[in-house]
Amino acid sequence: MSTEIRNVPFLRLAVNDVSHKRELLGAVERVLDHGRIVRGPEVDQFEAQVATLSKRRFAVGVSSGTNALYLALKVLGLARGDEVITTSLSWIATMNAIAATGAMPVCIDIRDDLNMDPEAFEAALTPRTRAVVVVHYTGLMCDMDAILKIAAKAGIAIVEDAAQAFGATLRGRPAGNFGALAAVSMNPMKVLRAYGDAGVVLTDDPAHVSHLNRIVYAGVVDKERCVEIALNSRMDTIQAAMLLVNIDRLDALIERRRSIAARYTSRLSDVVVCPKESQDSRHVYYTYTILADDRDRLKVALEGQGIETKIQHPILMPEQPAYAHLPSGQWGNARRLRGRILCLPAHEDLDADSQDYVIKCVRGFYGR
């Protein structure tokens, strides 16, 4: 292996493209010129575009993906004693959003694709189950056929946590199109990124939209009258304006990530387990996540070669200290897989030489 060490960051958030930066600054300047910093026209335009791309009737812009999920669950009228089933492998915001409504999160095991196991979902149902939060992990769609069938039979609501999967599809249906409600994140790490926090709630139900519009801003109607206890979760106009610039680039960004993923898979599948997608799904590769033998030593070796990697997430949600009071569950596959998960740099700015360097270093670790 060459002794030359390259610097390969996991993610690059700086905007170095001069024309792109000019578009973003122009969008901000237009907001400053018209002065509608709160609920300006760009928010309405962005909501309309997201609704169209998601094939939903409505999209409601909010201040973060976490708030989007919390508000989607709050609309369901969950109460203390209700149970909400979700995966054991996700960022802790998924579980926190459930708990913040007063409901009890019930975490279940995952399949080898890192997504929710439908059989575990069905086994976890009780008379207290009110909803299931489905997480499309790493940007790959869950087995929605099985999940929809189980949820319909049980008479419970599906809420999609599509934070990592905006732009992903299953048989042409976009992530966020399957549940009664769905939550999307647009924070700076996502494929469609804001320059701060932002999120969207998706639904087809006008009653849900009416409720969301009330609780997005302190439970106030008619600008003055508070009819429900809530906090401020509005999306600001400047974020919406910059997101409108980035949404025009979304398909190109996704295809760029998919191209990088394909290159990795073609060169690494004989030494690590690479992510797979069926012919009827479109993975957006929020992260390119491999399953690797001797993962911890591999991570250290890659860092020594200047390659930044991530482990998402080393602590399962139900094993977080804040949830030590909850009953222990059956997460055997999740426990097994978390010791093998490693995310490689795969952002759209990763050039071909850097990709080849990552491939060379991973192969070199395994003596290939």
C-alpha positions as CSV (number, residue, x, y, z in Angstrom):
1,M,0.0,0.0,0.0
2,S,1.2,3.5,-0.8
3,T,2.6,5.5,2.2
4,E,0.9,8.7,0.9
5,I,-1.9,9.6,3.2
6,R,-4.9,11.5,2.0
7,N,-7.5,13.5,4.0
8,V,-10.9,12.1,3.3
9,P,-13.6,13.7,5.5
10,F,-16.8,11.8,6.2
11,L,-18.9,14.8,5.2
12,R,-18.2,18.2,3.7
13,L,-20.6,21.0,4.6
14,A,-18.7,24.0,3.2
15,V,-20.3,25.4,0.0
16,N,-17.3,25.7,-2.3
17,D,-19.2,25.9,-5.6
18,V,-19.2,29.6,-6.5
19,S,-22.4,29.5,-8.6
20,H,-24.2,27.5,-6.0
21,K,-23.1,29.9,-3.2
22,R,-24.3,32.8,-5.3
23,E,-27.7,31.2,-5.7
24,L,-28.0,30.6,-1.9
25,L,-26.9,34.2,-1.1
26,G,-29.3,35.5,-3.6
27,A,-32.2,33.6,-2.0
28,V,-31.2,35.0,1.4
29,E,-31.0,38.5,0.0
30,R,-34.5,38.3,-1.5
31,V,-35.9,37.3,2.0
32,L,-34.1,40.2,3.6
33,D,-35.5,42.5,0.9
34,H,-39.1,41.6,1.4
35,G,-38.7,41.3,5.1
36,R,-41.2,38.4,5.7
37,I,-38.7,36.5,7.9
38,V,-41.4,34.5,9.6
39,R,-43.8,32.5,7.3
40,G,-42.7,34.3,4.1
41,P,-43.8,33.1,0.6
42,E,-40.7,30.8,0.3
43,V,-42.1,28.6,3.1
44,D,-45.3,28.1,1.1
45,Q,-43.4,27.4,-2.1
46,F,-41.1,24.9,-0.4
47,E,-44.0,23.1,1.2
48,A,-45.7,22.8,-2.2
49,Q,-42.6,21.4,-3.8
50,V,-42.0,18.8,-1.1
51,A,-45.7,17.7,-1.2
52,T,-45.4,17.2,-5.0
53,L,-42.2,15.3,-4.8
54,S,-43.6,13.1,-2.0
55,K,-47.0,12.6,-3.8
56,R,-48.8,13.9,-0.7
57,R,-51.6,16.5,-0.6
58,F,-49.9,18.5,2.2
59,A,-46.5,19.3,3.6
60,V,-46.1,21.5,6.7
61,G,-42.6,23.1,7.2
62,V,-41.3,23.0,10.8
63,S,-38.1,23.9,12.6
64,S,-36.4,20.4,12.6
65,G,-36.9,16.8,11.7
66,T,-37.2,15.9,15.4
67,N,-40.1,18.4,15.8
68,A,-41.6,17.0,12.6
69,L,-41.8,13.5,14.1
70,Y,-43.0,14.8,17.5
71,L,-45.8,16.9,15.9
72,A,-46.8,14.0,13.6
73,L,-47.2,11.8,16.7
74,K,-49.0,14.5,18.7
75,V,-51.6,14.9,16.0
76,L,-52.6,11.3,16.6
77,G,-53.7,12.2,20.1
78,L,-51.4,9.8,21.9
79,A,-51.9,9.5,25.7
80,R,-50.0,8.1,28.6
81,G,-50.3,4.4,28.6
82,D,-50.4,4.1,24.8
83,E,-47.6,2.2,23.1
84,V,-45.8,3.1,19.9
85,I,-43.6,0.4,18.3
86,T,-40.4,1.4,16.5
87,T,-37.0,0.0,15.6
88,S,-34.2,-0.4,18.1
89,L,-31.6,1.1,15.6
90,S,-32.0,4.8,14.9
91,W,-30.8,8.1,16.2
92,I,-32.3,8.7,19.7
93,A,-34.5,11.6,18.4
94,T,-36.9,8.9,17.1
95,M,-37.5,7.4,20.6
96,N,-37.5,10.8,22.3
97,A,-40.2,12.1,20.0
98,I,-42.4,9.2,21.0
99,A,-41.7,9.6,24.7
100,A,-42.3,13.3,24.5
101,T,-46.0,12.7,23.7
102,G,-46.4,10.7,26.9
103,A,-46.7,7.4,25.0
104,M,-44.3,4.4,25.7
105,P,-41.8,3.5,23.0
106,V,-41.6,-0.2,22.3
107,C,-38.4,-1.0,20.4
108,I,-38.1,-4.1,18.2
109,D,-35.4,-6.0,16.3
110,I,-34.1,-5.3,12.8
111,R,-33.3,-7.4,9.7
112,D,-29.9,-7.6,8.2
113,D,-30.7,-4.6,6.0
114,L,-30.8,-2.6,9.3
115,N,-34.5,-1.8,8.9
116,M,-37.4,-2.9,11.1
117,D,-38.3,-6.6,11.1
118,P,-42.0,-7.0,10.3
119,E,-42.2,-10.3,12.2
120,A,-40.9,-8.5,15.3
121,F,-43.4,-5.7,14.7
122,E,-46.3,-8.2,14.6
123,A,-45.1,-10.0,17.7
124,A,-44.8,-6.7,19.7
125,L,-48.5,-5.7,19.2
126,T,-50.6,-5.4,22.3
127,P,-54.1,-4.0,23.0
128,R,-52.3,-0.8,24.0
129,T,-50.5,-0.3,20.7
130,R,-51.6,2.9,18.9
131,A,-49.0,3.4,16.2
132,V,-45.8,2.3,14.6
133,V,-42.9,4.6,13.7
134,V,-41.1,3.2,10.7
135,V,-37.6,4.4,10.1
136,H,-36.1,4.1,6.6
137,Y,-32.6,3.7,7.9
138,T,-29.6,5.0,5.9
139,G,-32.0,6.0,3.1
140,L,-33.2,2.5,2.3
141,M,-37.0,1.9,2.3
142,C,-38.4,-0.6,4.8
143,D,-40.5,-3.6,3.8
144,M,-43.7,-1.5,3.6
145,D,-45.9,-4.2,2.0
146,A,-45.5,-6.3,5.2
147,I,-45.7,-3.4,7.6
148,L,-48.8,-1.9,5.9
149,K,-50.6,-5.3,6.0
150,I,-49.8,-5.8,9.7
151,A,-50.8,-2.3,10.7
152,A,-54.1,-2.4,8.8
153,K,-55.0,-5.7,10.4
154,A,-54.2,-4.3,13.9
155,G,-56.0,-1.0,13.1
156,I,-53.0,1.2,14.1
157,A,-51.5,4.2,12.5
158,I,-48.2,4.2,10.6
159,V,-45.9,7.3,11.0
160,E,-42.9,7.3,8.8
161,D,-39.6,8.6,10.1
162,A,-38.2,9.5,6.7
163,A,-35.5,11.7,8.1
164,Q,-32.7,9.8,6.3
165,A,-34.7,8.9,3.2
166,F,-36.2,11.9,1.4
167,G,-36.0,11.0,-2.3
168,A,-36.0,7.3,-1.7
169,T,-38.7,5.2,-3.4
170,L,-40.3,1.8,-3.3
171,R,-42.0,0.8,-6.6
172,G,-42.2,4.4,-7.5
173,R,-43.8,5.5,-4.2
174,P,-41.6,8.0,-2.3
175,A,-40.5,7.7,1.3
176,G,-43.1,9.6,3.3
177,N,-46.0,8.5,1.1
178,F,-47.1,5.4,3.0
179,G,-48.0,6.5,6.5
180,A,-50.9,8.5,7.8
181,L,-48.2,11.0,8.6
182,A,-44.5,11.2,7.8
183,A,-41.6,13.3,9.1
184,V,-38.6,14.4,7.1
185,S,-35.4,16.1,8.3
186,M,-33.5,18.6,6.2
187,N,-30.6,19.3,8.6
188,P,-27.2,20.0,7.1
189,M,-26.2,16.3,7.1
190,K,-29.1,15.2,4.9
191,V,-29.1,14.8,1.1
192,L,-31.6,17.7,0.9
193,R,-29.9,20.0,3.3
194,A,-30.7,23.3,5.0
195,Y,-28.1,25.5,6.6
196,G,-29.4,25.0,10.1
197,D,-32.3,22.8,11.2
198,A,-35.5,22.3,9.2
199,G,-38.1,19.6,8.7
200,V,-41.4,18.8,7.2
201,V,-44.6,16.8,8.2
202,L,-46.4,15.1,5.3
203,T,-50.0,13.9,5.2
204,D,-53.1,13.7,3.0
205,D,-55.6,14.5,5.7
206,P,-56.9,18.1,5.9
207,A,-57.8,17.6,9.6
208,H,-54.2,16.7,10.3
209,V,-53.0,19.8,8.5
210,S,-55.4,22.0,10.5
211,H,-54.2,20.5,13.7
212,L,-50.5,20.9,12.7
213,N,-51.0,24.5,11.7
214,R,-52.3,25.1,15.2
215,I,-49.6,23.4,17.2
216,V,-46.7,24.5,15.0
217,Y,-47.0,27.9,16.6
218,A,-47.8,27.7,20.3
219,G,-51.3,26.4,19.8
220,V,-52.5,29.8,18.6
221,V,-55.3,30.5,16.2
222,D,-56.2,33.9,14.8
223,K,-52.7,35.0,15.8
224,E,-53.7,35.6,19.4
225,R,-56.0,32.9,20.9
226,C,-54.3,29.8,22.4
227,V,-56.5,26.8,22.1
228,E,-53.9,24.1,22.8
229,I,-50.7,23.9,24.8
230,A,-47.8,23.8,22.3
231,L,-44.4,25.3,21.6
232,N,-43.0,27.2,18.6
233,S,-41.9,24.9,15.8
234,R,-42.2,27.1,12.7
235,M,-39.8,26.9,9.8
236,D,-38.1,30.2,9.2
237,T,-38.2,31.8,5.7
238,I,-34.5,31.9,5.2
239,Q,-34.1,28.2,5.6
240,A,-37.0,27.6,3.2
241,A,-35.5,30.0,0.6
242,M,-32.1,28.1,0.7
243,L,-33.9,24.8,0.6
244,L,-35.7,25.9,-2.6
245,V,-32.3,26.4,-4.2
246,N,-31.1,22.9,-3.1
247,I,-34.3,21.1,-4.0
248,D,-33.6,21.8,-7.7
249,R,-30.3,19.9,-7.3
250,L,-31.8,17.0,-5.4
251,D,-32.0,14.4,-8.2
252,A,-28.4,15.1,-9.3
253,L,-27.2,14.8,-5.7
254,I,-28.9,11.5,-5.2
255,E,-27.6,10.1,-8.5
256,R,-24.1,11.2,-7.5
257,R,-24.4,9.4,-4.2
258,R,-25.8,6.3,-5.9
259,S,-22.9,6.3,-8.4
260,I,-20.4,6.4,-5.5
261,A,-22.2,3.7,-3.7
262,A,-22.2,1.5,-6.9
263,R,-18.5,2.0,-7.2
264,Y,-17.9,1.0,-3.6
265,T,-20.1,-2.1,-3.9
266,S,-18.4,-3.3,-7.0
267,R,-15.0,-3.1,-5.4
268,L,-15.7,-4.0,-1.8
269,S,-18.4,-6.7,-1.8
270,D,-15.8,-9.5,-1.6
271,V,-14.3,-8.2,1.7
272,V,-17.2,-6.6,3.5
273,V,-21.0,-6.8,3.4
274,C,-22.2,-3.9,1.3
275,P,-25.7,-2.4,1.3
276,K,-28.2,-4.0,-1.0
277,E,-31.3,-2.7,-2.7
278,S,-34.0,-4.5,-4.6
279,Q,-34.8,-3.7,-8.2
280,D,-38.0,-1.9,-7.2
281,S,-36.4,0.4,-4.6
282,R,-34.2,3.5,-4.9
283,H,-31.7,3.9,-2.0
284,V,-30.6,7.5,-1.5
285,Y,-27.5,6.6,0.6
286,Y,-27.8,9.1,3.4
287,T,-24.9,7.0,4.6
288,Y,-23.0,4.2,2.8
289,T,-23.1,1.6,5.7
290,I,-21.1,-1.6,5.5
291,L,-21.0,-4.6,7.9
292,A,-17.4,-5.4,8.5
293,D,-15.5,-8.1,10.4
294,D,-13.1,-6.7,13.0
295,R,-14.9,-3.4,12.6
296,D,-13.1,-1.5,15.4
297,R,-9.7,-2.3,14.1
298,L,-10.7,-1.4,10.6
299,K,-12.0,2.0,11.8
300,V,-8.7,2.8,13.6
301,A,-6.7,1.7,10.5
302,L,-8.8,3.9,8.2
303,E,-8.4,6.8,10.5
304,G,-4.6,6.3,10.5
305,Q,-4.9,6.6,6.7
306,G,-6.7,9.9,7.0
307,I,-10.2,8.5,6.3
308,E,-13.0,9.6,8.6
309,T,-15.7,7.1,9.3
310,K,-18.7,6.9,11.5
311,I,-20.5,4.3,13.6
312,Q,-24.3,4.9,13.5
313,H,-25.3,4.1,16.2
314,P,-23.1,2.3,18.7
315,I,-25.8,2.5,21.5
316,L,-29.2,1.0,20.6
317,M,-32.0,3.5,21.4
318,P,-33.6,1.3,24.1
319,E,-30.2,0.8,25.8
320,Q,-29.6,4.6,26.3
321,P,-29.4,5.6,29.9
322,A,-32.5,7.8,29.7
323,Y,-34.6,4.7,29.0
324,A,-33.1,2.4,31.6
325,H,-36.5,2.3,33.3
326,L,-38.2,0.5,30.3
327,P,-38.5,-3.3,30.1
328,S,-35.7,-5.1,28.3
329,G,-36.6,-6.3,24.8
330,Q,-35.4,-8.8,22.2
331,W,-32.9,-7.0,20.0
332,G,-30.5,-9.9,19.3
333,N,-29.9,-9.1,15.6
334,A,-29.5,-5.4,16.3
335,R,-27.0,-6.1,19.1
336,R,-25.1,-8.4,16.7
337,L,-25.0,-6.0,13.8
338,R,-24.1,-2.9,15.7
339,G,-20.7,-4.3,16.3
340,R,-20.1,-4.6,12.6
341,I,-21.7,-1.3,11.3
342,L,-19.3,1.2,9.7
343,C,-20.2,4.2,7.5
344,L,-17.7,5.2,4.8
345,P,-17.4,8.6,3.3
346,A,-19.9,8.8,0.4
347,H,-21.0,12.4,0.1
348,E,-21.6,13.9,-3.3
349,D,-18.3,16.0,-3.3
350,L,-16.2,12.9,-2.9
351,D,-13.9,12.7,-6.0
352,A,-12.9,9.6,-7.8
353,D,-9.3,9.6,-6.4
354,S,-10.7,9.7,-2.8
355,Q,-13.1,6.9,-3.6
356,D,-10.3,4.8,-5.0
357,Y,-8.2,5.6,-1.9
358,V,-10.9,4.5,0.5
359,I,-11.4,1.3,-1.5
360,K,-7.7,0.6,-1.5
361,C,-7.4,1.1,2.2
362,V,-10.3,-1.1,3.1
363,R,-9.1,-3.9,0.8
364,G,-5.6,-3.5,2.2
365,F,-6.8,-4.0,5.7
366,Y,-8.2,-7.4,4.8
367,G,-5.0,-8.3,2.8
368,R,-6.7,-7.9,-0.6
